[in-house]
Amino acid sequence: MSVLSALARLEAVDAGRARPLATVRHCHLADAPLLMVPLRLAGEAAAPLAVLLGTDRADPALLVVPQPRNRDLRFAFAAELAKVVLEHVEASRGAAEPLGPGRDGEERVRYTGAPQILVPNGGGAAFLRLLGRSTRFRRTEGPHAVEAAVPALGRWLTWFAERRDRPGSSLLLALTDALRLHWATGQSALEDANLAALLGWIDPPAGLDGPAAAARAEDPLRCPPAGPATDPTFDNEVLAPAIAAWDASGGDPRAEARLRAALESQLVPTWDAAWHAVDLLRALPPGASVADRWERDRDAFTLFHAGFAEGVPQARRDSAVAAARRLHRLERAQEEYDARRAFDDPLVMAEYRLTGQAFAGTVAESDPTRLDESGKRPKLRPRVRIATPDPVRLEPGATVCSADRPALKGRIVESGAGDVLVELTGGLGRKLVPEPGAVPAEGDRVCFTSVVPGSFGPARFPESADTPWTHGGPPAEYVPTDSDAAEEWS
């Protein structure tokens, strides 16, 4: 926990209400996201029980497995779920816009839209990952055949779950994670995983403060768990008898209707709370870099969608080279995500100012036409002296950039108590005279930071065929086998 977030939590305790950690929204919200509230059977890691889902808050669809231990019923449920998810995928993609030739010279396209799935919490996202693993290898012919949509659903859910690992991606978004990114409460991180309690701190009902609203939200009779686990009392006193009654009736529609009503009573409060969370997030203006990250999500979606028909299910494990490349991509994405969030949001940048990785102040002196004539050719090297109250822990020679205009780069020449001299080295134009407004003038308020996007440079990895023997040697071509489908539902 950072100093600033710890302070925000203390202020939340004192005020009895959550405190903001951001001034802008750092995640994308689609116009019509697919909200899914899943439940699983207690004691079964990936046995679906029910899901309430849809893109219209006033018209959700309820899918139920009346006997989750019955394999045929589970895959019938998966087929129903697949229909909704695959329709959302196709409805969300929009038109294909041309992007011009890529590095290989071939013309590229990108869909103008992409599907977005929202779940109440991280447990819901983890359940969808397990559901994808459990369905993507299923056979559509022979013994235990399933509908063709079931393995397609598994591949898409696996892709959504893998994309969620990328920092800044909004394709599969857990609402508790999104809320915690923007508000600090006076409760523990474990308690923040409860969507209703988290909302109680952020927007408590009239007449209640955050602690009282959170305590009320922890009552399973008032606010059933947001899933995927259900309340043990509900399991014992309501769910188990309802499933037993359905079994005894031989599938009587009236028994199923009672079971559906019981499950709906557990799902609707979370459904309403999830849309409330969406409303709170929509009230924040999007950060400047959110659109760029959504473009990358759309790029990834376009690429996966284009190769879906000819592709094979994702392998259970990456090869050595593929795993190294994936880890490197995630590390680069994390570095860029952290930097872009700081540039978008002064509250996030304040974290770096407290740690000495950034400083803000007023330009006390500015020499915009200064030239460095120490080399063969003169170079434009303006200098600005900044008066700052921030603790500056950057050594002379450190590279910095402007938080307001990251293209404006420089290096620390000297720093002392309340005073920093910065020599500007980039973002000035190509001539020996800077572009108008490129160099901060005396009296301007500026912020410089050593958090520079792109500082985590690319890495070179061998081709898969050149995998060294220390890492298993070149991997065989991946062909799905029956053993890949051996994922257990329990």
N, C-alpha and C positions, 0 to 999 in steps of 0.2 A: 504494500500500500504506500502511495506517495504521500509527501507531506501535505500537499494541497487537498487530496481526497480525504486524508485523515482529518484535516481541519473542517472540511465540508461535512463529514459525518458528525463531528462534535457540534457544529452549528445546527445540524438537523436534530440532534438530541435536544439541544437547548431550545430550538424553535418548535419542536414537535411536528416538523414537516420536512420533507426532502429538500435538499439544496441542489441547485443546478451545477453540473460539471461541464456543461457546454452551452454555447450561445447559438449554435446551429445544429442541424441534424446531420449526423455522420453516416447515415445509411440511406439507401434508396428505398422508396415505397412505391410500388406499382399502382396504377389507377384501379386495377381489379385483381389484387393478389388472391391466391387460393389459400384460405385459412383451413387448417386441419387440426382437430383436437382428438388425438388418438387415445384409446385405452387398451391395456393388455391384461390378460388373465394373471392374477397374482401367482407368483412362483414359477411363471413361464416367461423366459426371457424375450421370446419373439412370437408369442401366441396372441394374435389380435382378438380383441373382444368387441370393440366398437370404434367408430370414428364419426365425428360430426364435422362436416366440411362443406365448403362452398365459397363463392366469390361475392355473394349477396348476403349481408348480415341479417336481412329479414327473411331469407328463404334458404336455410341450411338443409343439407341432406344427411340423413342418419343411416349408416350402414352398420349392421349388427351380425355377429356370429353367435347364433343361439346356443351352440355347444362347441366352445373353442377347442376341445380335445378331439373333435372329429375332423380328420384331415380333409375330407371332401368339402365340408362346410367352410373350412379356412380358405381353401383355394377358390371356392365360389365367392367368398367375400373379397379375395384379392382380385378376382375378375371384375367385380363391381367397382372396386376402388380404381382399378386400372382404367376403366372407362372414363371416370371423372378426371383423373390425372392426365391421361393422354389427350382428352379433349381440351383441357386447359393448356397443355403444351402447344397444341396446334393453334388454338385460338389466340394465344399470346404472341406468336412470333412476328406477326405483321408482314410487311412487304420486305423484299430483299433490296437493299440499297447498294449500288456499286461504290467501291472504295478505291478503284484504281489498281495498278499492278503492285504486287508485293515484292519482297526481296528476290524471289525467284523469277520475277517478270510476269507471272500469271495474274490475270484479273481476279480481284477478290470481291466478295459481297458480304454484307452483314445484315441480319434481320433488324428491322426498326424496333422490335420489341423482344421480350424474353419472358418466360414464365417465372413467377415468384411464388414460393410456398412459405407461409407463415405458420409457426407452431408456438404454443404457449411458452415452452421452456426448453432447456437443453435436453431434458429427458425425452421429450417428444421428437427432437431431431435424432437422438441416438436410436430411438425405436424405429424411425423410418430407415435409418442405415441398416439395422438388423433385418427389417422387412425386405429391403432390397437384396441383401445377401441371401436371404432365404428363398427368394423367388427367381432370381435372374438366370439360374441354371436349369430351371425346371423344363422337362421334356413336353413337347406338344403332341407327341405320338408314342405309341407303345403303352406299356403298363404305367399306371398312375399318370396318364397324360392330363395336362391342364390346357386351358384356353390360351391361344397365342398371345393374348394381351398380358398374361401373367408374367412371363419372362421379360416382356417389354417394360412392364411396370418396374420389375426388379432392376433392370439396367438404368432406367431413368432415376429411380430413387438412389441407387448407388452413385450415379453421377452427381446428383444434387448434394449428397452427403460428402463426396470428395471435394466438390467445389466449395462447400462450407468451410473446409479446412483453410482455404485461402483467405488471409486477412483482408478485410474490406469488402468481400463478396456479399451480395444481398440476395442471392438466388434462393437460399434456404436460410430463413432468419428466425431465430428464437427470440420471442418478444421480451423475455426477462433479460437476455443479454443486451438487447437494444436499449431497454430502459435504464439498465445499470450503467451503460456508457454515457448517459446524459444526466442522470440524477444520482445523488448520494443520499442514502437513508441513514437512520440511526440504529439499524439492526445489523446483524452479522451477514456475511456473504451467503451462508447457508440459508438464512431466513429470506434473503433477497431472491432465492430461487423459487419462492412461492409467489406466483403472479398476483394473487389477490392481496397478499400482505404488502408486496412491493407497491401496488397501486394505492393501497391504503395510506402509505407514506407520501406518495407523490400527489395524489388528489383525494384526500379523505372526504367522506360524506359530511354533509352539513351537521354541525354539532359535535363532531369527533376530531381529535387530532391524530397524528400519524400512529403513535403507539396504540391508541385505543382501536383505530381502524384495523391495524395489523393483527391485534389480538382477536378481534371479531372475525377476521378472515381466516384465522387458524381453526375456527370451529367448523368441523366437516359437515355439520347440519346446515349451517348458513352458507358456507363456501366449500363445496366438495373439492377434493384435490384436483389440480389441473392436469393430472395424468403424467405419464401413461399408467402409473400405479393407481389403484383405487383404495378407498378407505377400508381398513380391515373390518370395521363394524358393519359397513354396507355389504362387504363380501359375505360375512357370516349370516347376517339377519335378513338381507334382501336378495342379493345376487344368487347365492348358492341355492336357496329355496326356489327361486324363479327358474334357474337352469334345470333343477331337478323336476319341477313341474312340467317344463317343456319336454324333458326326456320321457316322463311318465305318460304324457298326453300323446306321444307319437308324432309330435310336430303340429299340434293343434294351433291354428292361427290365433285363437284367443290367448293361449299361453304365451305365444310369441309376442303378441301385442302388449301383454303385461310386462314381459322382459324388456321390450323396447322402451316402454314408458319409464321403467326403473332406471335404465341406462341414460335415457334422455334427461332425467332429473339430475344426473351427475354431470352431464356435459354442457347443458345450456348455461349455467352460471359462468363456466370458463369461457364459453363462446362469447358471451356478453362482455366479460372482462377483457378478452383479447381484442375485441373491436374498440373498447375504451382505450386500451394501450395504443392502438393504431391512431386513434384520434389525437392523443397526446403527442405522439411523435410527428404527426402531420402538422401540428400547430407550430412546430419549429421550422424555420426556413432551412432549406438544404444547403450544406456546405458547398463551396466552389468546386471541390474536387470530386463530389459525389457522382456527378454526371460522367466524369472520366472513368471512374471505377465501374459504373453500370455499363459503359461501352465495352469494357473488357469482359464483363459478364456476358454481354450480348455476343461478343466475338467467340467466346468459349461455347456458348449455346449454339451458334451457327455452325461451328466446326463439328460439334458432336452430333447435331441433328443431320448434317450433310452425310456423315459416315455411318449413321445408325443402321440403315438397312443392310449395308455390306459388312458391318462390324460384327464382332463376337463379344460375348459377355466379358466384363472386366475380370482380369485374373485375380485370384484370391490374394496373391502376393506379387509385388513388383520385382523385376530383376534388379541386380545390383546397380547397374548404370541408371535404369529408370528411377530407382529409389533415390539415388544421389542427385539426379537432375530435379526430381520433384522437391526434395528437401531444399535445394538451392533456390528454386523458384519461390518457395514459401518464405524463405529467409529474406530474399529480395523484396517480396511483396510486403512483408512485415515492416521492413525498414522504410519503404516508400509510404506505406499507409500511416505509420507514426508521424512521418515528416509532414505529409499532406494535411493530416488532421490538425497539426500544430499551426500550419500556415493559414488554415481556414478559420481557426478559432482562438481568440486571445486567451480564453480560459485554459485551453490545452497548452498554449505556448507558455503560460505562466508556470506550468510544471517545470519546463526547461529553464526558465529564468531563475526559479528557486534553486535548481541544481547547478547553476552556473554555466549551462550549455547555451544560454541565450541572454541577451541584455537589451534593455530598451531605455531610451532617453531622448534628449534634445540635442540637435547638432549645434555645437558651440562655435566651430570653425569649419569652413568649407573652402577647398582649393580645387575647383572643378576643371581647370585647364592645366594642371600640373603634368609635366612630362618626365619620364624616366629616360635619361640620355646616357645611361651607363653602358649600353650595348652598342652594336653597330648602327642600329636604327632607333630613333626615339619612339617611345611607347607612351600612350596616354595612361597615366596612373594618378587619377585624382585622389585626394586624401580628405577625410572628414574626421573631425574630433567630436566625440560624443560624450556629453555629461550624463552619467547614469547613476541612479541609487542602487542598482542591482549588484549582487556579488558576482564579479567576473572571475571565472576560474580558467579562462582560455589563455594559453601561453602565446607569446609572440610567434608569428608564423602560422598560427592556426587558420584554416580556411573557414570563412563564414559567408552567409548570403542574407539578403534582405527578406524578412518575413512577409512584407507586403509585395515584393517583386523578386521571387527566388532567382530569376535570371541575373539579378544584380549581385555579383560575387566580389569578394575581397579577401584580405588577410589582415590579421592583427599585427600592427607594427609595434605598439607598446600599450601597456595598460597599467593603471595605477588606481588609487582610491578614488572612485567616482569619475574616472576619466579613461577613455579608450580611443586610440588613434587607429583608424581603419584605412588601408589603401585599397581602392577599388580596382579590380582586375578584369571584370567581365560584365557584359550587359550594358556597355556604353556606346555601342556602335562600332563601325569599322574605321572611322577617321580619327585624326588627332584632336578633333573637337567633339566633345560628348553630345549626344542627342539631347534636344531640349527636355528638361525635366528628369534626365537620367541620373544626375548627381544630386543628392539631397542638399538643400540650401540651409543656411543658418536659420535656426528657429524651427526647423521641421522636426516632427516627432518620428523617430525611426526605431526599428527593432532588428537586430542581427542575431543569427544563430549558427552554430556549427552543425546543426541537423540539416544536412543537405541531401535532397532526394537524388538517387542514382549513385551515391557514394559506394554502395555495395555493388561492385562491378561484376560483370559477367564472368563465368568460369567455363573452362573447357573440359569436357568429359570425353572419354573414348566412345567409339561406336559400340553397340551391343556385341558385335562380332569380335571386338578387341578387348572384351572384358578379361582382366588378368586372372591367372589361376588362383591368386589369393582370394578372389571373390567368386570362385566357382567356375571361372572360364566362360566362354560364350554360351549363353542359354539356348536351349532348344526352342524352336518355334512353338509358340503357345497354341495349343489346341484344347478346348474344353473337354473334360472327361467326366465320367459318372462320379468320380470321387470329388469333383468340384461341387457337385450338387449335394454333398453330404452335410451341408449346414443343418444344424438341429433347430427346430422350432422351440425347444425347451432346454 
